[in-house]
Amino acid sequence: MSGNKSIGCSVRECKFHVESSNLCSLENIMVTKHGQGKSIECTDCASFKARN
């Protein structure tokens, strides 16, 4: 699986994570927010899918 050099990722539990390069294999991702989205803790990658 090749990684997208524009999307860094360190979430090893995600099926799209490319372990050899700490990149995401998707062409693009959807980022969502909780509440006002005023901090990093208020955002999530909505494209996340758990690794089997």
mmCIF entry with sequence, helices, sheets and N, C-alpha, C, O atoms, coordinates in Angstrom:
data_MODEL
# 
_entry.id   MODEL 
# 
_entity.id                         1 
_entity.type                       polymer 
_entity.pdbx_number_of_molecules   1 
# 
_entity_poly.entity_id                      1 
_entity_poly.type                           'polypeptide(L)' 
_entity_poly.nstd_linkage                   no 
_entity_poly.nstd_monomer                   no 
_entity_poly.pdbx_seq_one_letter_code       MSGNKSIGCSVRECKFHVESSNLCSLENIMVTKHGQGKSIECTDCASFKARN 
_entity_poly.pdbx_seq_one_letter_code_can   MSGNKSIGCSVRECKFHVESSNLCSLENIMVTKHGQGKSIECTDCASFKARN 
_entity_poly.pdbx_strand_id                 A 
# 
loop_
_entity_poly_seq.entity_id 
_entity_poly_seq.num 
_entity_poly_seq.mon_id 
_entity_poly_seq.hetero 
1 1  MET n 
1 2  SER n 
1 3  GLY n 
1 4  ASN n 
1 5  LYS n 
1 6  SER n 
1 7  ILE n 
1 8  GLY n 
1 9  CYS n 
1 10 SER n 
1 11 VAL n 
1 12 ARG n 
1 13 GLU n 
1 14 CYS n 
1 15 LYS n 
1 16 PHE n 
1 17 HIS n 
1 18 VAL n 
1 19 GLU n 
1 20 SER n 
1 21 SER n 
1 22 ASN n 
1 23 LEU n 
1 24 CYS n 
1 25 SER n 
1 26 LEU n 
1 27 GLU n 
1 28 ASN n 
1 29 ILE n 
1 30 MET n 
1 31 VAL n 
1 32 THR n 
1 33 LYS n 
1 34 HIS n 
1 35 GLY n 
1 36 GLN n 
1 37 GLY n 
1 38 LYS n 
1 39 SER n 
1 40 ILE n 
1 41 GLU n 
1 42 CYS n 
1 43 THR n 
1 44 ASP n 
1 45 CYS n 
1 46 ALA n 
1 47 SER n 
1 48 PHE n 
1 49 LYS n 
1 50 ALA n 
1 51 ARG n 
1 52 ASN n 
# 
_struct_asym.id          A 
_struct_asym.entity_id   1 
# 
_struct_conf.conf_type_id            HELX_P 
_struct_conf.id                      HELX_P1 
_struct_conf.pdbx_PDB_helix_id       AA1 
_struct_conf.beg_label_comp_id       ILE 
_struct_conf.beg_label_asym_id       A 
_struct_conf.beg_label_seq_id        40 
_struct_conf.pdbx_beg_PDB_ins_code   ? 
_struct_conf.end_label_comp_id       CYS 
_struct_conf.end_label_asym_id       A 
_struct_conf.end_label_seq_id        42 
_struct_conf.pdbx_end_PDB_ins_code   ? 
_struct_conf.beg_auth_comp_id        ILE 
_struct_conf.beg_auth_asym_id        A 
_struct_conf.beg_auth_seq_id         40 
_struct_conf.end_auth_comp_id        CYS 
_struct_conf.end_auth_asym_id        A 
_struct_conf.end_auth_seq_id         42 
_struct_conf.pdbx_PDB_helix_class    5 
_struct_conf.details                 ? 
_struct_conf.pdbx_PDB_helix_length   3 
# 
_struct_conf_type.id          HELX_P 
_struct_conf_type.criteria    ? 
_struct_conf_type.reference   ? 
# 
loop_
_struct_sheet.id 
_struct_sheet.type 
_struct_sheet.number_strands 
_struct_sheet.details 
AA1 ? 3 ? 
AA2 ? 2 ? 
# 
loop_
_struct_sheet_order.sheet_id 
_struct_sheet_order.range_id_1 
_struct_sheet_order.range_id_2 
_struct_sheet_order.offset 
_struct_sheet_order.sense 
AA1 1 2 ? anti-parallel 
AA1 2 3 ? anti-parallel 
AA2 1 2 ? anti-parallel 
# 
loop_
_struct_sheet_range.sheet_id 
_struct_sheet_range.id 
_struct_sheet_range.beg_label_comp_id 
_struct_sheet_range.beg_label_asym_id 
_struct_sheet_range.beg_label_seq_id 
_struct_sheet_range.pdbx_beg_PDB_ins_code 
_struct_sheet_range.end_label_comp_id 
_struct_sheet_range.end_label_asym_id 
_struct_sheet_range.end_label_seq_id 
_struct_sheet_range.pdbx_end_PDB_ins_code 
_struct_sheet_range.beg_auth_comp_id 
_struct_sheet_range.beg_auth_asym_id 
_struct_sheet_range.beg_auth_seq_id 
_struct_sheet_range.end_auth_comp_id 
_struct_sheet_range.end_auth_asym_id 
_struct_sheet_range.end_auth_seq_id 
AA1 1 ASN A 4  ? GLY A 8  ? ASN A 4  GLY A 8  
AA1 2 LEU A 23 ? CYS A 24 ? LEU A 23 CYS A 24 
AA1 3 HIS A 17 ? VAL A 18 ? HIS A 17 VAL A 18 
AA2 1 VAL A 31 ? LYS A 33 ? VAL A 31 LYS A 33 
AA2 2 THR A 43 ? CYS A 45 ? THR A 43 CYS A 45 
# 
loop_
_atom_site.group_PDB 
_atom_site.id 
_atom_site.type_symbol 
_atom_site.label_atom_id 
_atom_site.label_alt_id 
_atom_site.label_comp_id 
_atom_site.label_asym_id 
_atom_site.label_entity_id 
_atom_site.label_seq_id 
_atom_site.pdbx_PDB_ins_code 
_atom_site.Cartn_x 
_atom_site.Cartn_y 
_atom_site.Cartn_z 
_atom_site.occupancy 
_atom_site.B_iso_or_equiv 
_atom_site.pdbx_formal_charge 
_atom_site.auth_seq_id 
_atom_site.auth_comp_id 
_atom_site.auth_asym_id 
_atom_site.auth_atom_id 
_atom_site.pdbx_PDB_model_num 
ATOM 1   N N  . MET A 1 1  ? 0.855   -1.174 0.000  1.00 0.00 ? 1  MET A N  1 
ATOM 2   C CA . MET A 1 1  ? 0.000   0.000  0.000  1.00 0.00 ? 1  MET A CA 1 
ATOM 3   C C  . MET A 1 1  ? 0.900   1.236  0.000  1.00 0.00 ? 1  MET A C  1 
ATOM 4   O O  . MET A 1 1  ? 1.825   1.327  0.807  1.00 0.00 ? 1  MET A O  1 
ATOM 5   N N  . SER A 1 2  ? 0.638   2.184  -0.895 1.00 0.00 ? 2  SER A N  1 
ATOM 6   C CA . SER A 1 2  ? 1.449   3.398  -0.935 1.00 0.00 ? 2  SER A CA 1 
ATOM 7   C C  . SER A 1 2  ? 0.762   4.518  -0.168 1.00 0.00 ? 2  SER A C  1 
ATOM 8   O O  . SER A 1 2  ? -0.463  4.542  -0.050 1.00 0.00 ? 2  SER A O  1 
ATOM 9   N N  . GLY A 1 3  ? 1.553   5.436  0.346  1.00 0.00 ? 3  GLY A N  1 
ATOM 10  C CA . GLY A 1 3  ? 1.026   6.519  1.155  1.00 0.00 ? 3  GLY A CA 1 
ATOM 11  C C  . GLY A 1 3  ? 0.889   7.819  0.381  1.00 0.00 ? 3  GLY A C  1 
ATOM 12  O O  . GLY A 1 3  ? 1.577   8.048  -0.613 1.00 0.00 ? 3  GLY A O  1 
ATOM 13  N N  . ASN A 1 4  ? -0.012  8.661  0.860  1.00 0.00 ? 4  ASN A N  1 
ATOM 14  C CA . ASN A 1 4  ? -0.218  9.991  0.309  1.00 0.00 ? 4  ASN A CA 1 
ATOM 15  C C  . ASN A 1 4  ? 0.710   10.938 1.066  1.00 0.00 ? 4  ASN A C  1 
ATOM 16  O O  . ASN A 1 4  ? 0.519   11.157 2.262  1.00 0.00 ? 4  ASN A O  1 
ATOM 17  N N  . LYS A 1 5  ? 1.699   11.498 0.398  1.00 0.00 ? 5  LYS A N  1 
ATOM 18  C CA . LYS A 1 5  ? 2.689   12.352 1.054  1.00 0.00 ? 5  LYS A CA 1 
ATOM 19  C C  . LYS A 1 5  ? 2.091   13.642 1.597  1.00 0.00 ? 5  LYS A C  1 
ATOM 20  O O  . LYS A 1 5  ? 2.753   14.360 2.346  1.00 0.00 ? 5  LYS A O  1 
ATOM 21  N N  . SER A 1 6  ? 0.852   13.944 1.232  1.00 0.00 ? 6  SER A N  1 
ATOM 22  C CA . SER A 1 6  ? 0.178   15.143 1.734  1.00 0.00 ? 6  SER A CA 1 
ATOM 23  C C  . SER A 1 6  ? -0.589  14.890 3.023  1.00 0.00 ? 6  SER A C  1 
ATOM 24  O O  . SER A 1 6  ? -1.065  15.833 3.656  1.00 0.00 ? 6  SER A O  1 
ATOM 25  N N  . ILE A 1 7  ? -0.717  13.597 3.427  1.00 0.00 ? 7  ILE A N  1 
ATOM 26  C CA . ILE A 1 7  ? -1.490  13.266 4.628  1.00 0.00 ? 7  ILE A CA 1 
ATOM 27  C C  . ILE A 1 7  ? -0.646  12.411 5.559  1.00 0.00 ? 7  ILE A C  1 
ATOM 28  O O  . ILE A 1 7  ? -0.537  11.200 5.367  1.00 0.00 ? 7  ILE A O  1 
ATOM 29  N N  . GLY A 1 8  ? -0.055  13.034 6.559  1.00 0.00 ? 8  GLY A N  1 
ATOM 30  C CA . GLY A 1 8  ? 0.682   12.289 7.570  1.00 0.00 ? 8  GLY A CA 1 
ATOM 31  C C  . GLY A 1 8  ? -0.293  11.610 8.521  1.00 0.00 ? 8  GLY A C  1 
ATOM 32  O O  . GLY A 1 8  ? -1.382  12.128 8.770  1.00 0.00 ? 8  GLY A O  1 
ATOM 33  N N  . CYS A 1 9  ? 0.092   10.456 9.053  1.00 0.00 ? 9  CYS A N  1 
ATOM 34  C CA . CYS A 1 9  ? -0.781  9.718  9.967  1.00 0.00 ? 9  CYS A CA 1 
ATOM 35  C C  . CYS A 1 9  ? 0.054   8.862  10.912 1.00 0.00 ? 9  CYS A C  1 
ATOM 36  O O  . CYS A 1 9  ? 0.983   8.175  10.485 1.00 0.00 ? 9  CYS A O  1 
ATOM 37  N N  . SER A 1 10 ? -0.284  8.909  12.200 1.00 0.00 ? 10 SER A N  1 
ATOM 38  C CA . SER A 1 10 ? 0.408   8.079  13.189 1.00 0.00 ? 10 SER A CA 1 
ATOM 39  C C  . SER A 1 10 ? -0.547  7.110  13.882 1.00 0.00 ? 10 SER A C  1 
ATOM 40  O O  . SER A 1 10 ? -0.193  6.507  14.895 1.00 0.00 ? 10 SER A O  1 
ATOM 41  N N  . VAL A 1 11 ? -1.758  6.959  13.340 1.00 0.00 ? 11 VAL A N  1 
ATOM 42  C CA . VAL A 1 11 ? -2.784  6.111  13.952 1.00 0.00 ? 11 VAL A CA 1 
ATOM 43  C C  . VAL A 1 11 ? -2.657  4.693  13.397 1.00 0.00 ? 11 VAL A C  1 
ATOM 44  O O  . VAL A 1 11 ? -3.264  4.358  12.379 1.00 0.00 ? 11 VAL A O  1 
ATOM 45  N N  . ARG A 1 12 ? -1.870  3.874  14.070 1.00 0.00 ? 12 ARG A N  1 
ATOM 46  C CA . ARG A 1 12 ? -1.604  2.510  13.590 1.00 0.00 ? 12 ARG A CA 1 
ATOM 47  C C  . ARG A 1 12 ? -2.839  1.616  13.604 1.00 0.00 ? 12 ARG A C  1 
ATOM 48  O O  . ARG A 1 12 ? -2.856  0.585  12.932 1.00 0.00 ? 12 ARG A O  1 
ATOM 49  N N  . GLU A 1 13 ? -3.862  1.987  14.349 1.00 0.00 ? 13 GLU A N  1 
ATOM 50  C CA . GLU A 1 13 ? -5.091  1.194  14.428 1.00 0.00 ? 13 GLU A CA 1 
ATOM 51  C C  . GLU A 1 13 ? -6.011  1.404  13.225 1.00 0.00 ? 13 GLU A C  1 
ATOM 52  O O  . GLU A 1 13 ? -7.008  0.697  13.077 1.00 0.00 ? 13 GLU A O  1 
ATOM 53  N N  . CYS A 1 14 ? -5.683  2.374  12.366 1.00 0.00 ? 14 CYS A N  1 
ATOM 54  C CA . CYS A 1 14 ? -6.508  2.663  11.189 1.00 0.00 ? 14 CYS A CA 1 
ATOM 55  C C  . CYS A 1 14 ? -6.088  1.787  10.013 1.00 0.00 ? 14 CYS A C  1 
ATOM 56  O O  . CYS A 1 14 ? -4.896  1.580  9.787  1.00 0.00 ? 14 CYS A O  1 
ATOM 57  N N  . LYS A 1 15 ? -7.056  1.276  9.269  1.00 0.00 ? 15 LYS A N  1 
ATOM 58  C CA . LYS A 1 15 ? -6.751  0.399  8.133  1.00 0.00 ? 15 LYS A CA 1 
ATOM 59  C C  . LYS A 1 15 ? -6.064  1.139  6.994  1.00 0.00 ? 15 LYS A C  1 
ATOM 60  O O  . LYS A 1 15 ? -5.464  0.498  6.131  1.00 0.00 ? 15 LYS A O  1 
ATOM 61  N N  . PHE A 1 16 ? -6.130  2.466  6.964  1.00 0.00 ? 16 PHE A N  1 
ATOM 62  C CA . PHE A 1 16 ? -5.521  3.257  5.899  1.00 0.00 ? 16 PHE A CA 1 
ATOM 63  C C  . PHE A 1 16 ? -4.102  3.728  6.243  1.00 0.00 ? 16 PHE A C  1 
ATOM 64  O O  . PHE A 1 16 ? -3.442  4.345  5.407  1.00 0.00 ? 16 PHE A O  1 
ATOM 65  N N  . HIS A 1 17 ? -3.630  3.448  7.452  1.00 0.00 ? 17 HIS A N  1 
ATOM 66  C CA . HIS A 1 17 ? -2.293  3.854  7.898  1.00 0.00 ? 17 HIS A CA 1 
ATOM 67  C C  . HIS A 1 17 ? -1.221  3.026  7.191  1.00 0.00 ? 17 HIS A C  1 
ATOM 68  O O  . HIS A 1 17 ? -1.306  1.798  7.148  1.00 0.00 ? 17 HIS A O  1 
ATOM 69  N N  . VAL A 1 18 ? -0.209  3.702  6.637  1.00 0.00 ? 18 VAL A N  1 
ATOM 70  C CA . VAL A 1 18 ? 0.917   3.028  5.987  1.00 0.00 ? 18 VAL A CA 1 
ATOM 71  C C  . VAL A 1 18 ? 2.071   3.020  6.985  1.00 0.00 ? 18 VAL A C  1 
ATOM 72  O O  . VAL A 1 18 ? 2.763   4.025  7.154  1.00 0.00 ? 18 VAL A O  1 
ATOM 73  N N  . GLU A 1 19 ? 2.272   1.882  7.643  1.00 0.00 ? 19 GLU A N  1 
ATOM 74  C CA . GLU A 1 19 ? 3.244   1.800  8.732  1.00 0.00 ? 19 GLU A CA 1 
ATOM 75  C C  . GLU A 1 19 ? 4.672   2.097  8.311  1.00 0.00 ? 19 GLU A C  1 
ATOM 76  O O  . GLU A 1 19 ? 5.437   2.659  9.094  1.00 0.00 ? 19 GLU A O  1 
ATOM 77  N N  . SER A 1 20 ? 5.042   1.736  7.110  1.00 0.00 ? 20 SER A N  1 
ATOM 78  C CA . SER A 1 20 ? 6.429   1.934  6.677  1.00 0.00 ? 20 SER A CA 1 
ATOM 79  C C  . SER A 1 20 ? 6.796   3.408  6.500  1.00 0.00 ? 20 SER A C  1 
ATOM 80  O O  . SER A 1 20 ? 7.977   3.755  6.458  1.00 0.00 ? 20 SER A O  1 
ATOM 81  N N  . SER A 1 21 ? 5.788   4.273  6.397  1.00 0.00 ? 21 SER A N  1 
ATOM 82  C CA . SER A 1 21 ? 6.079   5.685  6.143  1.00 0.00 ? 21 SER A CA 1 
ATOM 83  C C  . SER A 1 21 ? 5.273   6.661  6.996  1.00 0.00 ? 21 SER A C  1 
ATOM 84  O O  . SER A 1 21 ? 5.418   7.872  6.829  1.00 0.00 ? 21 SER A O  1 
ATOM 85  N N  . ASN A 1 22 ? 4.421   6.169  7.913  1.00 0.00 ? 22 ASN A N  1 
ATOM 86  C CA . ASN A 1 22 ? 3.553   7.026  8.731  1.00 0.00 ? 22 ASN A CA 1 
ATOM 87  C C  . ASN A 1 22 ? 2.748   8.005  7.875  1.00 0.00 ? 22 ASN A C  1 
ATOM 88  O O  . ASN A 1 22 ? 2.673   9.198  8.169  1.00 0.00 ? 22 ASN A O  1 
ATOM 89  N N  . LEU A 1 23 ? 2.152   7.471  6.814  1.00 0.00 ? 23 LEU A N  1 
ATOM 90  C CA . LEU A 1 23 ? 1.290   8.245  5.935  1.00 0.00 ? 23 LEU A CA 1 
ATOM 91  C C  . LEU A 1 23 ? -0.078  7.577  5.852  1.00 0.00 ? 23 LEU A C  1 
ATOM 92  O O  . LEU A 1 23 ? -0.252  6.432  6.270  1.00 0.00 ? 23 LEU A O  1 
ATOM 93  N N  . CYS A 1 24 ? -1.051  8.314  5.302  1.00 0.00 ? 24 CYS A N  1 
ATOM 94  C CA . CYS A 1 24 ? -2.384  7.774  5.032  1.00 0.00 ? 24 CYS A CA 1 
ATOM 95  C C  . CYS A 1 24 ? -2.414  7.316  3.577  1.00 0.00 ? 24 CYS A C  1 
ATOM 96  O O  . CYS A 1 24 ? -1.844  7.975  2.707  1.00 0.00 ? 24 CYS A O  1 
ATOM 97  N N  . SER A 1 25 ? -3.070  6.199  3.310  1.00 0.00 ? 25 SER A N  1 
ATOM 98  C CA . SER A 1 25 ? -3.142  5.683  1.942  1.00 0.00 ? 25 SER A CA 1 
ATOM 99  C C  . SER A 1 25 ? -4.306  6.273  1.141  1.00 0.00 ? 25 SER A C  1 
ATOM 100 O O  . SER A 1 25 ? -4.409  6.024  -0.060 1.00 0.00 ? 25 SER A O  1 
ATOM 101 N N  . LEU A 1 26 ? -5.178  7.046  1.781  1.00 0.00 ? 26 LEU A N  1 
ATOM 102 C CA . LEU A 1 26 ? -6.311  7.641  1.074  1.00 0.00 ? 26 LEU A CA 1 
ATOM 103 C C  . LEU A 1 26 ? -5.873  8.835  0.226  1.00 0.00 ? 26 LEU A C  1 
ATOM 104 O O  . LEU A 1 26 ? -4.858  9.468  0.516  1.00 0.00 ? 26 LEU A O  1 
ATOM 105 N N  . GLU A 1 27 ? -6.642  9.140  -0.822 1.00 0.00 ? 27 GLU A N  1 
ATOM 106 C CA . GLU A 1 27 ? -6.370  10.324 -1.648 1.00 0.00 ? 27 GLU A CA 1 
ATOM 107 C C  . GLU A 1 27 ? -6.723  11.598 -0.903 1.00 0.00 ? 27 GLU A C  1 
ATOM 108 O O  . GLU A 1 27 ? -6.061  12.623 -1.061 1.00 0.00 ? 27 GLU A O  1 
ATOM 109 N N  . ASN A 1 28 ? -7.779  11.530 -0.082 1.00 0.00 ? 28 ASN A N  1 
ATOM 110 C CA . ASN A 1 28 ? -8.191  12.669 0.732  1.00 0.00 ? 28 ASN A CA 1 
ATOM 111 C C  . ASN A 1 28 ? -8.902  12.141 1.962  1.00 0.00 ? 28 ASN A C  1 
ATOM 112 O O  . ASN A 1 28 ? -9.325  10.986 1.990  1.00 0.00 ? 28 ASN A O  1 
ATOM 113 N N  . ILE A 1 29 ? -9.036  12.974 2.975  1.00 0.00 ? 29 ILE A N  1 
ATOM 114 C CA . ILE A 1 29 ? -9.721  12.589 4.206  1.00 0.00 ? 29 ILE A CA 1 
ATOM 115 C C  . ILE A 1 29 ? -10.761 13.647 4.565  1.00 0.00 ? 29 ILE A C  1 
ATOM 116 O O  . ILE A 1 29 ? -10.722 14.770 4.063  1.00 0.00 ? 29 ILE A O  1 
ATOM 117 N N  . MET A 1 30 ? -11.688 13.269 5.439  1.00 0.00 ? 30 MET A N  1 
ATOM 118 C CA . MET A 1 30 ? -12.675 14.203 5.963  1.00 0.00 ? 30 MET A CA 1 
ATOM 119 C C  . MET A 1 30 ? -12.335 14.456 7.427  1.00 0.00 ? 30 MET A C  1 
ATOM 120 O O  . MET A 1 30 ? -12.232 13.515 8.215  1.00 0.00 ? 30 MET A O  1 
ATOM 121 N N  . VAL A 1 31 ? -12.163 15.722 7.792  1.00 0.00 ? 31 VAL A N  1 
ATOM 122 C CA . VAL A 1 31 ? -11.896 16.097 9.180  1.00 0.00 ? 31 VAL A CA 1 
ATOM 123 C C  . VAL A 1 31 ? -13.177 16.683 9.750  1.00 0.00 ? 31 VAL A C  1 
ATOM 124 O O  . VAL A 1 31 ? -13.788 17.563 9.143  1.00 0.00 ? 31 VAL A O  1 
ATOM 125 N N  . THR A 1 32 ? -13.585 16.195 10.921 1.00 0.00 ? 32 THR A N  1 
ATOM 126 C CA . THR A 1 32 ? -14.794 16.688 11.571 1.00 0.00 ? 32 THR A CA 1 
ATOM 127 C C  . THR A 1 32 ? -14.430 17.385 12.873 1.00 0.00 ? 32 THR A C  1 
ATOM 128 O O  . THR A 1 32 ? -13.308 17.265 13.364 1.00 0.00 ? 32 THR A O  1 
ATOM 129 N N  . LYS A 1 33 ? -15.393 18.116 13.423 1.00 0.00 ? 33 LYS A N  1 
ATOM 130 C CA . LYS A 1 33 ? -15.157 18.814 14.686 1.00 0.00 ? 33 LYS A CA 1 
ATOM 131 C C  . LYS A 1 33 ? -16.250 18.494 15.691 1.00 0.00 ? 33 LYS A C  1 
ATOM 132 O O  . LYS A 1 33 ? -17.346 18.059 15.338 1.00 0.00 ? 33 LYS A O  1 
ATOM 133 N N  . HIS A 1 34 ? -15.918 18.721 16.944 1.00 0.00 ? 34 HIS A N  1 
ATOM 134 C CA . HIS A 1 34 ? -16.862 18.577 18.050 1.00 0.00 ? 34 HIS A CA 1 
ATOM 135 C C  . HIS A 1 34 ? -17.031 19.956 18.669 1.00 0.00 ? 34 HIS A C  1 
ATOM 136 O O  . HIS A 1 34 ? -16.043 20.600 19.020 1.00 0.00 ? 34 HIS A O  1 
ATOM 137 N N  . GLY A 1 35 ? -18.253 20.411 18.806 1.00 0.00 ? 35 GLY A N  1 
ATOM 138 C CA . GLY A 1 35 ? -18.476 21.734 19.387 1.00 0.00 ? 35 GLY A CA 1 
ATOM 139 C C  . GLY A 1 35 ? -17.917 22.831 18.497 1.00 0.00 ? 35 GLY A C  1 
ATOM 140 O O  . GLY A 1 35 ? -18.190 22.870 17.297 1.00 0.00 ? 35 GLY A O  1 
ATOM 141 N N  . GLN A 1 36 ? -17.132 23.720 19.093 1.00 0.00 ? 36 GLN A N  1 
ATOM 142 C CA . GLN A 1 36 ? -16.594 24.876 18.381 1.00 0.00 ? 36 GLN A CA 1 
ATOM 143 C C  . GLN A 1 36 ? -15.333 24.581 17.579 1.00 0.00 ? 36 GLN A C  1 
ATOM 144 O O  . GLN A 1 36 ? -14.946 25.395 16.741 1.00 0.00 ? 36 GLN A O  1 
ATOM 145 N N  . GLY A 1 37 ? -14.690 23.461 17.805 1.00 0.00 ? 37 GLY A N  1 
ATOM 146 C CA . GLY A 1 37 ? -13.470 23.141 17.073 1.00 0.00 ? 37 GLY A CA 1 
ATOM 147 C C  . GLY A 1 37 ? -12.332 24.104 17.375 1.00 0.00 ? 37 GLY A C  1 
ATOM 148 O O  . GLY A 1 37 ? -11.588 24.499 16.478 1.00 0.00 ? 37 GLY A O  1 
ATOM 149 N N  . LYS A 1 38 ? -12.200 24.480 18.650 1.00 0.00 ? 38 LYS A N  1 
ATOM 150 C CA . LYS A 1 38 ? -11.190 25.474 19.026 1.00 0.00 ? 38 LYS A CA 1 
ATOM 151 C C  . LYS A 1 38 ? -9.850  24.879 19.425 1.00 0.00 ? 38 LYS A C  1 
ATOM 152 O O  . LYS A 1 38 ? -8.913  25.619 19.724 1.00 0.00 ? 38 LYS A O  1 
ATOM 153 N N  . SER A 1 39 ? -9.743  23.564 19.436 1.00 0.00 ? 39 SER A N  1 
ATOM 154 C CA . SER A 1 39 ? -8.472  22.934 19.804 1.00 0.00 ? 39 SER A CA 1 
ATOM 155 C C  . SER A 1 39 ? -8.328  21.618 19.048 1.00 0.00 ? 39 SER A C  1 
ATOM 156 O O  . SER A 1 39 ? -9.285  21.113 18.462 1.00 0.00 ? 39 SER A O  1 
ATOM 157 N N  . ILE A 1 40 ? -7.123  21.078 19.074 1.00 0.00 ? 40 ILE A N  1 
ATOM 158 C CA . ILE A 1 40 ? -6.857  19.813 18.384 1.00 0.00 ? 40 ILE A CA 1 
ATOM 159 C C  . ILE A 1 40 ? -7.717  18.677 18.945 1.00 0.00 ? 40 ILE A C  1 
ATOM 160 O O  . ILE A 1 40 ? -8.082  17.755 18.216 1.00 0.00 ? 40 ILE A O  1 
ATOM 161 N N  . GLU A 1 41 ? -8.039  18.744 20.233 1.00 0.00 ? 41 GLU A N  1 
ATOM 162 C CA . GLU A 1 41 ? -8.872  17.709 20.859 1.00 0.00 ? 41 GLU A CA 1 
ATOM 163 C C  . GLU A 1 41 ? -10.308 17.730 20.345 1.00 0.00 ? 41 GLU A C  1 
ATOM 164 O O  . GLU A 1 41 ? -11.047 16.764 20.535 1.00 0.00 ? 41 GLU A O  1 
ATOM 165 N N  . CYS A 1 42 ? -10.706 18.810 19.701 1.00 0.00 ? 42 CYS A N  1 
ATOM 166 C CA . CYS A 1 42 ? -12.071 18.947 19.185 1.00 0.00 ? 42 CYS A CA 1 
ATOM 167 C C  . CYS A 1 42 ? -12.212 18.495 17.735 1.00 0.00 ? 42 CYS A C  1 
ATOM 168 O O  . CYS A 1 42 ? -13.281 18.646 17.144 1.00 0.00 ? 42 CYS A O  1 
ATOM 169 N N  . THR A 1 43 ? -11.148 17.942 17.155 1.00 0.00 ? 43 THR A N  1 
ATOM 170 C CA . THR A 1 43 ? -11.201 17.505 15.761 1.00 0.00 ? 43 THR A CA 1 
ATOM 171 C C  . THR A 1 43 ? -10.879 16.022 15.640 1.00 0.00 ? 43 THR A C  1 
ATOM 172 O O  . THR A 1 43 ? -10.159 15.466 16.469 1.00 0.00 ? 43 THR A O  1 
ATOM 173 N N  . ASP A 1 44 ? -11.412 15.388 14.611 1.00 0.00 ? 44 ASP A N  1 
ATOM 174 C CA . ASP A 1 44 ? -11.200 13.957 14.354 1.00 0.00 ? 44 ASP A CA 1 
ATOM 175 C C  . ASP A 1 44 ? -11.114 13.702 12.858 1.00 0.00 ? 44 ASP A C  1 
ATOM 176 O O  . ASP A 1 44 ? -11.635 14.471 12.051 1.00 0.00 ? 44 ASP A O  1 
ATOM 177 N N  . CYS A 1 45 ? -10.450 12.609 12.502 1.00 0.00 ? 45 CYS A N  1 
ATOM 178 C CA . CYS A 1 45 ? -10.447 12.141 11.119 1.00 0.00 ? 45 CYS A CA 1 
ATOM 179 C C  . CYS A 1 45 ? -11.690 11.265 10.937 1.00 0.00 ? 45 CYS A C  1 
ATOM 180 O O  . CYS A 1 45 ? -11.762 10.159 11.473 1.00 0.00 ? 45 CYS A O  1 
ATOM 181 N N  . ALA A 1 46 ? -12.655 11.765 10.184 1.00 0.00 ? 46 ALA A N  1 
ATOM 182 C CA . ALA A 1 46 ? -13.896 11.024 9.962  1.00 0.00 ? 46 ALA A CA 1 
ATOM 183 C C  . ALA A 1 46 ? -13.706 9.901  8.944  1.00 0.00 ? 46 ALA A C  1 
ATOM 184 O O  . ALA A 1 46 ? -14.617 9.100  8.734  1.00 0.00 ? 46 ALA A O  1 
ATOM 185 N N  . SER A 1 47 ? -12.546 9.833  8.318  1.00 0.00 ? 47 SER A N  1 
ATOM 186 C CA . SER A 1 47 ? -12.252 8.771  7.358  1.00 0.00 ? 47 SER A CA 1 
ATOM 187 C C  . SER A 1 47 ? -11.679 7.531  8.032  1.00 0.00 ? 47 SER A C  1 
ATOM 188 O O  . SER A 1 47 ? -11.435 6.526  7.366  1.00 0.00 ? 47 SER A O  1 
ATOM 189 N N  . PHE A 1 48 ? -11.462 7.587  9.343  1.00 0.00 ? 48 PHE A N  1 
ATOM 190 C CA . PHE A 1 48 ? -10.894 6.470  10.104 1.00 0.00 ? 48 PHE A CA 1 
ATOM 191 C C  . PHE A 1 48 ? -11.753 5.216  9.979  1.00 0.00 ? 48 PHE A C  1 
ATOM 192 O O  . PHE A 1 48 ? -12.977 5.275  10.096 1.00 0.00 ? 48 PHE A O  1 
ATOM 193 N N  . LYS A 1 49 ? -11.104 4.094  9.741  1.00 0.00 ? 49 LYS A N  1 
ATOM 194 C CA . LYS A 1 49 ? -11.749 2.769  9.790  1.00 0.00 ? 49 LYS A CA 1 
ATOM 195 C C  . LYS A 1 49 ? -10.794 1.869  10.553 1.00 0.00 ? 49 LYS A C  1 
ATOM 196 O O  . LYS A 1 49 ? -9.594  1.845  10.278 1.00 0.00 ? 49 LYS A O  1 
ATOM 197 N N  . ALA A 1 50 ? -11.333 1.128  11.516 1.00 0.00 ? 50 ALA A N  1 
ATOM 198 C CA . ALA A 1 50 ? -10.497 0.256  12.340 1.00 0.00 ? 50 ALA A CA 1 
ATOM 199 C C  . ALA A 1 50 ? -9.877  -0.851 11.497 1.00 0.00 ? 50 ALA A C  1 
ATOM 200 O O  . ALA A 1 50 ? -10.513 -1.405 10.600 1.00 0.00 ? 50 ALA A O  1 
ATOM 201 N N  . ARG A 1 51 ? -8.634  -1.156 11.804 1.00 0.00 ? 51 ARG A N  1 
ATOM 202 C CA . ARG A 1 51 ? -7.912  -2.243 11.139 1.00 0.00 ? 51 ARG A CA 1 
ATOM 203 C C  . ARG A 1 51 ? -8.526  -3.565 11.578 1.00 0.00 ? 51 ARG A C  1 
ATOM 204 O O  . ARG A 1 51 ? -8.883  -3.715 12.747 1.00 0.00 ? 51 ARG A O  1 
ATOM 205 N N  . ASN A 1 52 ? -8.656  -4.518 10.677 1.00 0.00 ? 52 ASN A N  1 
ATOM 206 C CA . ASN A 1 52 ? -9.224  -5.838 11.021 1.00 0.00 ? 52 ASN A CA 1 
ATOM 207 C C  . ASN A 1 52 ? -8.290  -6.645 11.857 1.00 0.00 ? 52 ASN A C  1 
ATOM 208 O O  . ASN A 1 52 ? -8.613  -7.773 12.230 1.00 0.00 ? 52 ASN A O  1 
# 
